[in-house]
């Protein structure tokens, strides 16, 4: 008996074949079993912000694969609530990292209540002129009630605290230790030579580290479904809250991309049309993996004051829910 059309004959066979599942959004996957409550709080806080910024990301090859709204734009985020630049002001204000920046032009304007027209322009200029990635990390840690975290407008301050075994994190070698959700992966930037973990350890031990420029991102997931991929979320990445993908080896350790090349005098050769290999956003001096040692959020009364004149956790605006798909 002939089947017409041919698809009618094939349909029963096709129904028996396994269906290929569509790729899942890493932030939409439930936390894995056994993850500490504190790690869950850190991951969920960072993921909520990534959703707000329309999920921009850097792919495994270090390319900017998606970018929507940036730091100083007067554009609503995905919840149709605050506009982008006002959200960044919130990271500064609610983390207690704005006051140490008081001497910078425009900082006092960001301290003023929003909606004051003559201060808005100055405040937005401050956001453009000053890196806010450490303010974002400090905000995440504040919102997640991470106990004893060194909130600062400079990443190097809590990197140093982790080196000194002070606070919720411990400094480890990213080439040796396996990253886990809630950890922080950090690189050094704007330096004439690559230090890596050993060089950073030596410099910290000698007291040579001062206000070094650096950058850290939150580990969201590692090797999800065996995909050998590390997922990170950071603030002020491409001037937004972006996700980054890095490769993992078979054992679950990070396959650290090579740092950017430099000339004989240590000057960065830079990204140009003739040196495309230098254009990867993932080619950084990844020098520290801060392992989360604490397991539970701080038990602070909701109306209790916290250092640096910040409001207590209960007075902060909670992260909005993820945007609904039409």
C-alpha positions as CSV (number, residue, x, y, z in Angstrom):
1,X,0.0,0.0,0.0
2,X,1.5,3.3,-1.1
3,X,1.4,6.4,1.2
4,X,0.5,9.7,-0.4
5,X,1.9,12.1,0.4
6,X,5.2,10.8,1.6
7,X,5.1,12.8,4.8
8,X,2.0,10.8,5.9
9,X,4.2,7.6,5.9
10,X,7.1,9.3,7.7
11,X,5.1,11.0,10.4
12,X,4.8,7.9,12.7
13,X,8.6,7.3,12.4
14,X,9.4,11.0,13.1
15,X,7.3,10.9,16.2
16,X,9.5,8.2,17.6
17,X,12.7,10.3,17.2
18,X,13.9,12.3,20.2
19,X,13.2,16.0,19.9
20,X,16.1,18.4,20.2
21,X,15.5,20.7,23.2
22,X,15.9,24.4,22.6
23,X,18.8,26.1,24.4
24,X,17.8,27.3,27.9
25,X,18.5,30.7,29.2
26,X,21.0,30.1,32.0
27,X,19.3,32.6,34.3
28,X,15.9,30.8,33.9
29,X,17.2,27.4,35.0
30,X,16.4,26.6,38.6
31,X,19.5,26.6,41.0
32,X,21.2,23.2,41.1
33,X,20.7,21.0,44.1
34,X,23.0,21.6,47.0
35,X,23.8,25.3,46.2
36,X,23.9,27.3,49.4
37,X,21.2,29.8,50.1
38,X,23.7,32.7,49.9
39,X,25.0,31.6,46.5
40,X,21.4,31.3,45.3
41,X,20.6,34.9,46.5
42,X,23.7,36.2,44.7
43,X,23.0,34.5,41.4
44,X,19.3,35.4,41.4
45,X,20.1,39.1,42.2
46,X,22.6,39.3,39.3
47,X,20.3,37.5,37.0
48,X,17.3,39.8,37.7
49,X,19.5,42.7,36.7
50,X,20.6,41.0,33.5
51,X,17.0,40.4,32.5
52,X,16.3,44.1,33.1
53,X,19.0,45.1,30.6
54,X,17.5,42.9,27.9
55,X,20.1,40.1,28.4
56,X,23.2,41.4,26.5
57,X,26.1,39.0,26.3
58,X,29.6,38.2,25.1
59,X,30.0,34.8,23.5
60,X,32.7,32.2,24.1
61,X,34.9,33.7,21.3
62,X,34.9,37.1,23.2
63,X,32.6,38.8,20.7
64,X,29.8,41.2,21.7
65,X,26.9,39.2,20.5
66,X,24.0,41.3,21.8
67,X,23.7,44.9,23.2
68,X,20.6,46.9,23.8
69,X,20.5,49.7,26.4
70,X,23.6,51.4,27.9
71,X,24.4,53.2,31.1
72,X,23.5,56.9,30.4
73,X,20.5,56.4,28.1
74,X,17.1,57.8,29.0
75,X,15.4,54.5,28.0
76,X,13.2,52.3,30.1
77,X,14.5,48.9,31.1
78,X,12.6,45.7,30.6
79,X,10.2,46.3,33.5
80,X,9.1,49.7,32.1
81,X,10.1,51.2,35.5
82,X,13.3,53.1,35.9
83,X,15.3,54.3,32.9
84,X,18.8,53.0,32.4
85,X,20.8,55.8,33.9
86,X,18.6,56.0,37.0
87,X,19.1,52.3,37.6
88,X,22.9,52.8,37.6
89,X,22.5,55.6,40.1
90,X,20.7,53.1,42.3
91,X,23.7,50.8,42.2
92,X,25.9,53.6,43.4
93,X,23.5,55.0,46.1
94,X,22.1,51.7,47.5
95,X,25.5,50.0,47.8
96,X,27.1,52.9,49.8
97,X,29.8,53.4,47.2
98,X,28.7,56.8,46.0
99,X,29.9,58.7,49.1
100,X,33.6,57.8,48.7
101,X,33.3,59.3,45.2
102,X,32.0,62.6,46.5
103,X,35.0,64.6,45.2
104,X,34.3,63.6,41.6
105,X,32.4,66.0,39.4
106,X,28.7,65.2,39.3
107,X,28.8,62.8,42.3
108,X,26.9,65.3,44.5
109,X,24.3,65.6,41.8
110,X,23.7,61.8,41.9
111,X,23.2,62.1,45.7
112,X,20.3,64.5,45.1
113,X,16.8,63.2,44.7
114,X,16.0,62.1,41.1
115,X,13.9,64.5,39.0
116,X,15.8,67.7,39.8
117,X,16.4,68.8,36.3
118,X,19.6,70.8,36.7
119,X,21.3,67.9,38.6
120,X,20.3,65.2,36.2
121,X,22.7,66.2,33.5
122,X,25.6,66.4,35.9
123,X,24.7,63.0,37.4
124,X,24.6,61.3,34.0
125,X,28.0,62.8,33.2
126,X,29.3,61.2,36.4
127,X,28.0,57.8,35.3
128,X,29.8,58.0,32.0
129,X,33.1,59.3,33.4
130,X,33.4,56.8,36.3
131,X,33.5,53.0,36.1
132,X,30.5,51.5,38.0
133,X,31.4,47.8,37.8
134,X,32.5,47.6,41.5
135,X,29.4,49.6,42.5
136,X,27.3,47.0,40.8
137,X,29.1,44.1,42.5
138,X,28.8,45.9,45.8
139,X,25.0,46.4,45.1
140,X,24.6,42.7,44.3
141,X,26.3,41.7,47.6
142,X,24.2,44.2,49.5
143,X,20.9,43.1,48.0
144,X,21.8,39.4,48.6
145,X,22.8,40.2,52.2
146,X,26.3,38.8,51.9
147,X,27.9,39.0,55.3
148,X,31.1,41.0,55.8
149,X,31.6,42.0,52.1
150,X,33.9,44.9,51.6
151,X,31.8,47.3,49.6
152,X,33.9,49.7,47.6
153,X,34.0,51.6,44.3
154,X,37.2,49.7,43.6
155,X,37.3,45.9,43.0
156,X,40.8,45.7,44.4
157,X,39.6,46.4,47.9
158,X,37.5,43.3,48.2
159,X,40.2,41.3,46.2
160,X,42.6,42.3,48.9
161,X,40.1,41.3,51.7
162,X,39.8,37.9,50.1
163,X,43.6,37.6,50.0
164,X,43.7,38.4,53.7
165,X,41.0,35.8,54.4
166,X,38.8,38.6,55.7
167,X,35.1,38.4,54.8
168,X,32.9,36.0,52.8
169,X,35.4,35.2,50.0
170,X,38.8,33.5,49.7
171,X,41.3,34.3,46.9
172,X,42.3,31.3,44.8
173,X,44.1,30.6,41.5
174,X,41.6,30.6,38.6
175,X,43.8,28.2,36.7
176,X,43.6,25.6,39.4
177,X,40.3,26.0,41.2
178,X,36.9,25.1,39.8
179,X,34.4,28.1,39.7
180,X,31.0,27.7,41.2
181,X,27.8,29.9,41.3
182,X,28.3,32.8,43.7
183,X,32.0,33.0,43.2
184,X,33.7,36.1,41.6
185,X,36.2,35.9,38.7
186,X,38.5,39.0,38.5
187,X,41.0,40.4,36.1
188,X,43.6,43.2,36.3
189,X,43.3,45.9,33.7
190,X,45.4,48.8,32.2
191,X,48.7,47.3,33.3
192,X,51.9,47.2,31.3
193,X,52.5,43.5,32.0
194,X,50.5,40.4,32.7
195,X,50.7,39.3,36.3
196,X,48.3,36.4,36.5
197,X,47.6,34.8,39.9
198,X,51.2,34.4,41.0
199,X,52.1,38.0,40.2
200,X,49.1,39.3,42.0
201,X,49.8,37.2,45.1
202,X,53.4,38.4,45.2
203,X,52.3,42.1,44.9
204,X,49.7,41.7,47.6
205,X,52.2,40.1,49.9
206,X,54.7,42.9,49.4
207,X,52.1,45.6,49.9
208,X,52.7,47.0,46.4
209,X,49.0,46.8,45.5
210,X,47.3,50.2,46.0
211,X,44.3,51.5,43.9
212,X,45.0,49.0,41.1
213,X,42.4,48.9,38.3
214,X,40.6,45.7,38.1
215,X,37.2,44.1,37.3
216,X,35.2,41.3,38.8
217,X,32.1,39.4,37.6
218,X,29.7,37.0,39.4
219,X,29.7,33.3,38.4
220,X,26.2,32.4,37.5
221,X,26.6,28.8,36.4
222,X,29.4,26.4,35.4
223,X,29.2,23.4,33.0
224,X,25.4,23.6,32.9
225,X,24.2,20.4,31.3
226,X,27.8,19.4,30.5
227,X,28.3,22.3,28.1
228,X,31.8,23.1,29.4
229,X,30.9,26.8,29.6
230,X,31.3,29.3,32.5
231,X,28.6,32.0,32.7
232,X,29.4,35.3,34.4
233,X,27.4,38.5,34.9
234,X,29.1,41.9,35.5
235,X,28.2,45.6,35.5
236,X,29.7,48.2,33.3
237,X,30.5,45.5,30.7
238,X,30.0,47.1,27.4
239,X,28.4,49.9,29.4
240,X,25.6,47.7,30.5
241,X,24.9,44.7,32.7
242,X,26.1,41.8,30.5
243,X,26.6,38.1,30.6
244,X,30.0,36.6,29.5
245,X,30.8,33.1,28.4
246,X,34.2,31.4,29.0
247,X,35.3,27.9,28.1
248,X,35.9,25.2,30.7
249,X,38.1,22.1,30.3
250,X,37.0,18.6,30.9
251,X,37.7,18.8,34.6
252,X,35.6,22.0,35.0
253,X,38.5,24.4,35.3
254,X,38.6,27.7,33.3
255,X,40.4,27.6,30.0
256,X,41.9,31.1,30.6
257,X,42.2,33.0,27.3
258,X,45.6,34.5,26.7
259,X,46.1,38.1,27.9
260,X,46.3,40.8,25.3
261,X,49.7,41.0,23.5
262,X,52.0,43.9,24.1
263,X,55.0,45.4,22.4
264,X,58.5,45.2,23.8
265,X,57.9,48.2,26.0
266,X,54.8,46.7,27.5
267,X,52.4,48.9,25.6
268,X,49.2,47.1,24.6
269,X,49.1,46.5,20.9
270,X,45.4,47.0,20.9
271,X,42.5,45.8,18.7
272,X,42.8,46.9,15.1
273,X,41.5,45.5,11.7
274,X,45.0,44.0,11.2
275,X,45.0,42.3,14.7
276,X,41.5,40.8,15.0
277,X,42.9,38.2,17.5
278,X,43.4,41.1,20.0
279,X,39.7,42.1,19.8
280,X,38.3,39.4,22.1
281,X,36.6,40.9,25.2
282,X,37.6,37.7,27.0
283,X,41.4,38.2,26.6
284,X,42.1,39.6,30.0
285,X,44.6,39.1,32.8
286,X,42.3,36.8,34.8
287,X,44.3,36.8,38.0
288,X,41.9,35.8,40.8
289,X,39.0,33.5,41.5
290,X,37.3,34.6,44.7
291,X,35.6,31.5,46.2
292,X,32.5,32.1,48.3
293,X,33.1,30.7,51.7
294,X,30.0,32.0,53.5
295,X,26.8,30.0,53.0
296,X,24.0,31.9,54.5
297,X,22.8,35.5,54.1
298,X,23.4,38.0,56.9
299,X,20.7,38.0,59.6
300,X,20.2,41.8,59.7
301,X,16.9,43.3,61.0
302,X,15.0,44.8,58.1
303,X,15.1,48.2,59.7
304,X,18.7,48.1,61.0
305,X,21.1,50.7,59.7
306,X,24.2,49.5,57.8
307,X,27.7,51.1,57.4
308,X,28.4,54.1,55.2
309,X,25.1,55.7,55.9
310,X,23.2,53.3,53.7
311,X,19.5,52.3,54.3
312,X,18.9,48.9,55.7
313,X,18.0,46.0,53.4
314,X,14.3,46.4,54.0
315,X,14.3,49.9,52.7
316,X,15.8,49.0,49.3
317,X,13.7,48.6,46.3
318,X,13.6,44.9,45.6
319,X,14.7,43.7,42.1
320,X,11.6,43.7,39.8
321,X,10.3,40.4,38.4
322,X,11.7,39.1,35.1
323,X,9.9,40.5,32.0
324,X,7.0,38.4,30.7
325,X,7.2,37.0,27.2
326,X,4.3,38.1,25.1
